[in-house]
Amino acid sequence: MDEKSTEKSEERKGSTKPTFSETVDSGLEDEAKNIGDTAVEDFEDELDSKAEMGFKWYALNTYSGYEKRVKRNIECRTRNYTGDDFHPSEYILDVEVPLEDVEQHTEKGKRNIEGRVRIPGYVLINMKDDKRAINFVQETEGVTSFAEMNHKPVALTRKEVMDMMAPFIRHRAIKEANLKAPDKVVEVKYKVGENVNIITDPFAGFHGTISEVLPEAQKLKVMISAFGRDTPMDLGFDQVEKIEEA
């Protein structure tokens, strides 16, 4: 065998060409990312157009575990209300409970949890700032109050809405397309009982204590004091920073 043939043979042996399955997986991940990004962009465009019509996003307080029920209650009352001079559907546009699918490790193995609430104790509602509509929502079973300031409901900022809704919108679009979201490997550097500082809106600057670590989902469950009560929050590893002990 001549020198050139030997070199080509060695190149083939050292080749790292991806397999067919690896190529397919990579393509699906790219497609999932594109679908997710497009869904978020569409939501952002709709957010702006709805704001021009007077619709703003608000946070409703409820009991942890009642979020989906409150969403159904508001939607059902809005559809079926038969008042003469007030039509809730003209003032209430969307009710959302941002969800996520997570995978937990237990002593018996992996356990998949589908549709877990991302922001326990809160429901998001897109509506007009109208006294009758606000009273209508507050009278709905399961709603304890709006997130308020000086006894008035406070609309979420555009950034707060995107921070809360974008991950959910992206995940939902990918799931509806029956694709797998791209995996992300993150080193677990947090432990239960450690104190952390939240560094992303809408709770940037709040301190909390880690009550649970979910390595596969790259999430932490953190107890914080918000709106006058202790609230469990599901946060990504990149949404907090550890408070170093003095």
BABA-364121 format. One record per residue (C-alpha): residue in one letter; y, z negated, x negated. Coordinates in steps of 0.25 Angstrom, whole numbers, padded with zeros to 4 digits, always signed. Example, Ala and Ser with C-alpha at 12.3 -4.5 7.8 and 13.67 -1.06 7.14 Angstrom:
REM residues 2
> aa,yy,zz,xx
> A,-0018,-0031,-0049
> S,-0004,-0029,-0055
END
This chain:
REM residues 246
> aa,yy,zz,xx
> M,+0000,+0000,+0000
> D,+0014,+0004,-0006
> E,+0026,-0006,-0007
> K,+0033,+0000,+0006
> S,+0020,-0002,+0014
> T,+0019,-0016,+0009
> E,+0033,-0020,+0013
> K,+0032,-0014,+0027
> S,+0019,-0022,+0029
> E,+0026,-0035,+0024
> E,+0037,-0032,+0034
> R,+0028,-0031,+0045
> K,+0021,-0044,+0042
> G,+0034,-0051,+0042
> S,+0039,-0045,+0054
> T,+0045,-0054,+0065
> K,+0046,-0044,+0076
> P,+0046,-0052,+0089
> T,+0034,-0051,+0098
> F,+0034,-0044,+0112
> S,+0035,-0057,+0119
> E,+0046,-0062,+0110
> T,+0054,-0050,+0113
> V,+0052,-0052,+0128
> D,+0056,-0066,+0127
> S,+0068,-0063,+0120
> G,+0072,-0052,+0130
> L,+0070,-0062,+0141
> E,+0079,-0072,+0135
> D,+0090,-0062,+0133
> E,+0089,-0058,+0147
> A,+0089,-0072,+0152
> K,+0101,-0075,+0144
> N,+0108,-0062,+0149
> I,+0105,-0066,+0164
> G,+0110,-0080,+0162
> D,+0123,-0076,+0155
> T,+0125,-0066,+0166
> A,+0123,-0076,+0177
> V,+0133,-0086,+0171
> E,+0143,-0075,+0169
> D,+0142,-0071,+0184
> F,+0143,-0086,+0188
> E,+0156,-0087,+0179
> D,+0162,-0075,+0186
> E,+0159,-0080,+0200
> L,+0164,-0094,+0196
> D,+0178,-0087,+0193
> S,+0178,-0078,+0206
> K,+0174,-0090,+0215
> A,+0185,-0099,+0208
> E,+0195,-0088,+0212
> M,+0191,-0090,+0227
> G,+0193,-0105,+0226
> F,+0178,-0110,+0223
> K,+0177,-0121,+0213
> W,+0165,-0128,+0207
> Y,+0163,-0143,+0210
> A,+0153,-0154,+0206
> L,+0147,-0162,+0217
> N,+0141,-0176,+0214
> T,+0127,-0179,+0220
> Y,+0115,-0187,+0217
> S,+0106,-0183,+0206
> G,+0094,-0176,+0212
> Y,+0102,-0171,+0225
> E,+0109,-0159,+0218
> K,+0101,-0148,+0224
> R,+0101,-0155,+0238
> V,+0116,-0156,+0238
> K,+0117,-0141,+0235
> R,+0108,-0138,+0246
> N,+0115,-0147,+0256
> I,+0129,-0141,+0253
> E,+0124,-0127,+0254
> C,+0117,-0130,+0267
> R,+0129,-0137,+0273
> T,+0138,-0125,+0268
> R,+0129,-0115,+0275
> N,+0127,-0122,+0288
> Y,+0140,-0128,+0291
> T,+0146,-0124,+0304
> G,+0160,-0130,+0304
> D,+0171,-0121,+0311
> D,+0182,-0122,+0302
> F,+0175,-0125,+0288
> H,+0165,-0116,+0282
> P,+0159,-0122,+0269
> S,+0153,-0109,+0264
> E,+0168,-0104,+0262
> Y,+0171,-0116,+0253
> I,+0157,-0119,+0246
> L,+0152,-0107,+0237
> D,+0141,-0113,+0228
> V,+0133,-0126,+0226
> E,+0125,-0127,+0213
> V,+0116,-0137,+0206
> P,+0114,-0132,+0192
> L,+0099,-0132,+0188
> E,+0091,-0130,+0176
> D,+0076,-0129,+0173
> V,+0071,-0139,+0162
> E,+0058,-0142,+0155
> Q,+0055,-0156,+0152
> H,+0044,-0162,+0143
> T,+0036,-0173,+0149
> E,+0023,-0180,+0144
> K,+0015,-0171,+0153
> G,+0021,-0158,+0147
> K,+0033,-0149,+0151
> R,+0039,-0151,+0165
> N,+0048,-0140,+0170
> I,+0060,-0144,+0179
> E,+0066,-0133,+0187
> G,+0080,-0134,+0193
> R,+0084,-0147,+0187
> V,+0099,-0150,+0190
> R,+0108,-0148,+0178
> I,+0119,-0158,+0183
> P,+0112,-0169,+0191
> G,+0121,-0175,+0202
> Y,+0130,-0163,+0203
> V,+0131,-0151,+0212
> L,+0141,-0140,+0209
> I,+0148,-0133,+0221
> N,+0157,-0121,+0221
> M,+0167,-0123,+0232
> K,+0182,-0122,+0236
> D,+0191,-0134,+0235
> D,+0192,-0137,+0250
> K,+0192,-0151,+0256
> R,+0183,-0147,+0268
> A,+0173,-0141,+0258
> I,+0174,-0153,+0249
> N,+0171,-0162,+0261
> F,+0160,-0153,+0265
> V,+0153,-0154,+0252
> Q,+0155,-0169,+0250
> E,+0149,-0172,+0264
> T,+0136,-0164,+0260
> E,+0124,-0173,+0258
> G,+0121,-0177,+0244
> V,+0135,-0174,+0238
> T,+0142,-0187,+0233
> S,+0155,-0181,+0229
> F,+0162,-0170,+0221
> A,+0165,-0172,+0206
> E,+0179,-0177,+0208
> M,+0192,-0181,+0202
> N,+0203,-0189,+0209
> H,+0194,-0188,+0222
> K,+0194,-0173,+0222
> P,+0183,-0163,+0218
> V,+0185,-0157,+0205
> A,+0181,-0143,+0203
> L,+0173,-0140,+0190
> T,+0180,-0132,+0179
> R,+0175,-0118,+0176
> K,+0168,-0123,+0163
> E,+0162,-0134,+0170
> V,+0156,-0125,+0181
> M,+0150,-0115,+0170
> D,+0145,-0127,+0162
> M,+0137,-0132,+0174
> M,+0133,-0119,+0180
> A,+0131,-0109,+0169
> P,+0118,-0115,+0164
> F,+0112,-0115,+0178
> I,+0117,-0101,+0181
> R,+0111,-0096,+0169
> H,+0098,-0103,+0171
> R,+0097,-0099,+0185
> A,+0099,-0084,+0182
> I,+0089,-0084,+0172
> K,+0079,-0091,+0180
> E,+0081,-0081,+0192
> A,+0079,-0070,+0183
> N,+0065,-0076,+0179
> L,+0069,-0077,+0165
> K,+0068,-0088,+0155
> A,+0081,-0094,+0149
> P,+0082,-0093,+0134
> D,+0076,-0105,+0127
> K,+0085,-0113,+0118
> V,+0080,-0122,+0107
> V,+0088,-0135,+0105
> E,+0085,-0147,+0096
> V,+0084,-0160,+0104
> K,+0093,-0170,+0097
> Y,+0095,-0179,+0109
> K,+0088,-0191,+0114
> V,+0088,-0199,+0126
> G,+0098,-0211,+0126
> E,+0108,-0203,+0117
> N,+0122,-0202,+0121
> V,+0129,-0188,+0121
> N,+0142,-0182,+0124
> I,+0143,-0170,+0134
> I,+0150,-0159,+0127
> T,+0151,-0148,+0138
> D,+0158,-0148,+0151
> P,+0158,-0152,+0162
> F,+0154,-0166,+0156
> A,+0160,-0164,+0142
> G,+0164,-0177,+0136
> F,+0154,-0186,+0144
> H,+0144,-0195,+0137
> G,+0130,-0197,+0142
> T,+0117,-0203,+0138
> I,+0104,-0194,+0137
> S,+0093,-0198,+0147
> E,+0084,-0186,+0144
> V,+0082,-0175,+0134
> L,+0076,-0162,+0139
> P,+0072,-0154,+0126
> E,+0067,-0141,+0132
> A,+0079,-0140,+0141
> Q,+0088,-0144,+0130
> K,+0094,-0154,+0140
> L,+0098,-0168,+0141
> K,+0100,-0177,+0153
> V,+0112,-0185,+0150
> M,+0118,-0197,+0158
> I,+0133,-0196,+0159
> S,+0143,-0203,+0168
> A,+0150,-0193,+0176
> F,+0159,-0194,+0189
> G,+0157,-0209,+0189
> R,+0142,-0209,+0188
> D,+0130,-0207,+0178
> T,+0125,-0193,+0179
> P,+0113,-0186,+0172
> M,+0117,-0173,+0166
> D,+0108,-0162,+0160
> L,+0114,-0157,+0148
> G,+0110,-0147,+0137
> F,+0109,-0151,+0123
> D,+0121,-0143,+0119
> Q,+0130,-0150,+0130
> V,+0130,-0164,+0123
> E,+0132,-0170,+0110
> K,+0126,-0183,+0105
> I,+0135,-0195,+0103
> E,+0131,-0201,+0090
> E,+0130,-0216,+0089
> A,+0141,-0222,+0081
END
